Amino acid sequence: MANGEKTAVLYRMVMAQHICPYGLKARHLLRSRGYRVDDRWLTTRAETDAFKAEQGVKTTPQAFIDGQRVGGYDDLRRFFGKRVRDANAPSYVPVIALFAMTALMALAASQAMLGTPFTLRALEWFIAFSMCVLALLKLQDIESFSGMFLNYDLLARRWVPYAYLYPFAEGLAGVLMIAGVFRWLAVAVALVIGTIGAVSVFKAVYVDRRDIKCACVGGSSKVPLGFVSLTENVMMVAMAVWMAVG
């Protein structure tokens, strides 16, 4: 390598109908670590299959450093000491991201409407926005959500249609809370579904000691059923009570 320059060879799929996203990530990672990348494209399926057969690998991209094969994108991350995400590992990232964004939305709405971000209305909007976004995530794939929800919700286990109605009820209550209309309906819906949800989660986690995933952010969620799930339902109940007495 000239002048001590670090070089790497990267084989990745670049076809008319498909450019491998992990190939792009691997190239970026190498460049960010100071490597000059000899970027070699595999432009046909036949060329890709021949390369994999020659190297005895099942996937591309494949990176080589100092003549030695490092492997694909995950292997490169390990090579550089970076964490590799386990797709099946439990994670609270989705709910952290969701609540952080809805909190910022509530503060922004309060600033726009009331001239300051820090108001009681901002807190109300935060809960209502969260309910709407949570409902939206569930409605993206209601079959997956209902299947996961039936694992622990006490009412849904007795009456299956409730598993399909729940996201609509949560979204309806959230929208009515934001609009400030039909407060009696918003209070009733939030109080009912929040109470049933809180009791169901408490029983599944703290009484039955079950280790299962929560359907709170949709049916593909890796969020463990537990404190966060309980918080979602307690927030709804608290908002309902607040509106009822306010």
Secondary structure, 3 states (H helix, E strand, C coil): CHHHCEEEEEEEEECCCCECHHHHHHHHHHHHCCEEEEEEEECCHHHHHHHHHHHCCCCCCEEEECCEEEECHHHHHHHCCCCCCCCCCCCCHHHHHHHHHHHHHHHHHHHHHHCCCCCHHHHHHHHHHHHHHHHHHHHHCHHHHHHHHCCCCHHHHHCCHHHHHHHHHHHHHHHHHHHCCCHHHHHHHHHHHHHHHHHHHHHHHHHCCCCCECCCCCCCCCCECCHHHHHHHHHHHHHHHHHHHC
